[in-house]
């Protein structure tokens, strides 16, 4: 086998070492603020360090030791205990989400508040599409009591898929309750063949907020792998230069790594960043092409450290699934597939990450399908080079009836699952449909046909009873 495969490389070894040196300097000279008294006390006691005004500085030796102790790969299972992913060793994997406040329907793309039924439908849709390996928390349920939005959303999350879950709980006080509910429904501890990966993020610049690090401790002590990822607004919460943003965000990530390994040596963690820019003229955040470069640089730093990488999905741009969103998704998907990314779990949102659209799930699945064909390359061996076949056919003749064509004509080129390959005449005969109209209809068809799990009704009934008993004072 002689597979030729494209690769994207941004930094050489000397530049990686330079970036690492800058990060160590920030952590040892500037430090980070830790807002949780319990975690700050733990760091001081276990690491023999002293803080001042909640700011703690990590010497290079402490950081290097945390890097050494973090696992190089993470095994992830589905809800039924079957192995699904080995993050850190596998190619980039994708997921849908995350935490939208509004839902953009696939019929006319109008917006409404995100409801419990939207959570259900989006999880089923994402679960039915083969290239989505994880299902993230797709929205914040807003048609129930605000204090219980995380509970009802998480109930629909676990009840409508068996795929691994990337879990975001907006109210840190509800995080243990969600995990308890999952164990109650699934009949085993979440840390036993883990299928839940909680997602946590600090507050830039350089603040380890109490809600994040306290939830990290809960998750790690229950045996769960975690994602620690940060979010920049370059020019506001991080320096405007790509190198400055990379340095500051990397410092936060390694601070999170130190905290995780201090909580428990060998704690499983993925590190990554969402390097977004901030437009001071419009007061909006957005993905810039340089965001993709920073993401690739982060993936290369994680390869240097030997730590699994969680990357951006390029989400948040566009006004739904439109040309603007397609630009960013294509750049991001292809760049990260050709570098060293391991998980991109947040596909689907738009309008500054406030809304989520099922049409984005479907179109981005097409992007991933095509990008994987580029990532996988092709075989350059005697059989595939077809020299003998070329000799047999000779100049001026056809390959239509030759073995390479007969064997590969169904799979040898890309066929869209959404957009028909119309000639101009067929497109006119079909009524000249806009591609967006075809996408909307395909999305509606996929949502209507998405399977319902056999255990759905049982899980919903047991979950609602669990919420009723635990939160009877709120209800």
C-alpha positions, 0 to 999 in steps of 0.5 A: 500500500502506498497512500499519498496524503496531503498535510498542513504544517505551520511551525517548524521545531524551532518555532514550536520551542519558541512558542512554548518558551513564551507560554512558560514565561507568562505562567511563571511571571504573570500567572493566572487568577484562581477564583475557587478558594478550594482549588487555590488552596489545593494548588498551594498545598500540593505544589508548594506554591504561594498565591497573592490576591488569588494570583498563582504563578506556575514555575516551568518545572510544575508545567512540564511535570503536568505535561508528562503526567497527562494521558496521550490518548483518551478512550471514549465509548458510546452510551451502551459501553461500546468503544467508539473513539481513541482521541489523540491517536485517531483523525479529527472527529466531529460533533454538533452543538453548542448551547444556542439560545435560538432555533432557526427552523429549516422551513423558512429559517425564522428564529424562535427561542430554543425549546425542549423539542428543538433539543430532541430533534437536533440530537436525533438529526445529528445522531443519524448523520454518520460523520458526527461522532459526538453530540454536544449540548445543542442549546439552552432550553428556554420553554421550561423553568429557567432553573431546570433548563440544564436538567431538561436539556440534558434529559433530551440529550441522553435520551435521543442518542447512544453516541458519546456526549460532549456536555455543557452545563451552564449552571455549575450548581446543576452539574452534579445533578445532571451526572446523577440523572445520567447514572440513574437512567443508564444504570452505571457510573458515568466514569465506567467506560465513559461516554460523557465528556464535560466541556469547561472554559476559563475566562480570558485573560488568565482567569480560572473562574470558580464555576469552571475549576470546581466542575472540573474537580467533580468530573475528574473525581468521577472518572470522566475525561474533560475538555478544557477550551478557551475563547478569545476576542482578539483585540479585547480579551487577548492581544490582537496579533495571532502570536499574542493570542496564541501565547495567552490562550496557550498559557490558560490551557496549560494552567488548566492542565496543571489544575487537572493533574493536581486534582488527579495525576493522569486525569484525562484531558483535551485542550483547545481554543476558539480563537475569535476576533473582536470588531471594535466598529460593530462590537461583534466577534467573528472567525477570521482566516487567521483564526484558522491559523491559530487553531492549527498552531494550537494543534501543533503545540498539542502534538508537541506536548502529546495531549489530545486536541479539541479544536474549533468547528468554525461555527458562529459565522453566517446568518444561518447556513449561507455562503458566509458560514460555508466559507468558514466551515470549509476553511476550518474543516479542511485545515484541521483535518490536514493538521493534528486536530482530534475533536471538533465538537461544535458544528451548527450555530450561527449569528454570533453563536446565538442560534442553531440551524439543522440545515447547518448540520446537513450542509456541514456533513457534506463539507466533512464528507468531501474534506475527508476525501481530500484528507484520505488521499489516494493509493499510488501503487501498481494496481491503481496507477493502471499502467497496464490498462493504459497500455492496453487501451492506447491513444484515442480510445475509451476506458468506460469498459475497463476494470478500473472503471467497472470496479470504481464507478460507484465510489471513485468520485464524490456523489452528494447526498443532498444536492443532485448533479443536475445538467443545466437542462435538468435543473431547468426542468426541475423548476430551477431550484436554489441550492438553499431550497434543496438543502431545506427540503433535504433537512426536513426529510432527514429530520422526519426520518431520524430514528427514535431510540427504543428506550426513549419513552422509558428514559423520558419518564424516568428522567422527568420523575428524577427531576420532579423528586429532586427539584420538587421545591422548584416545580 
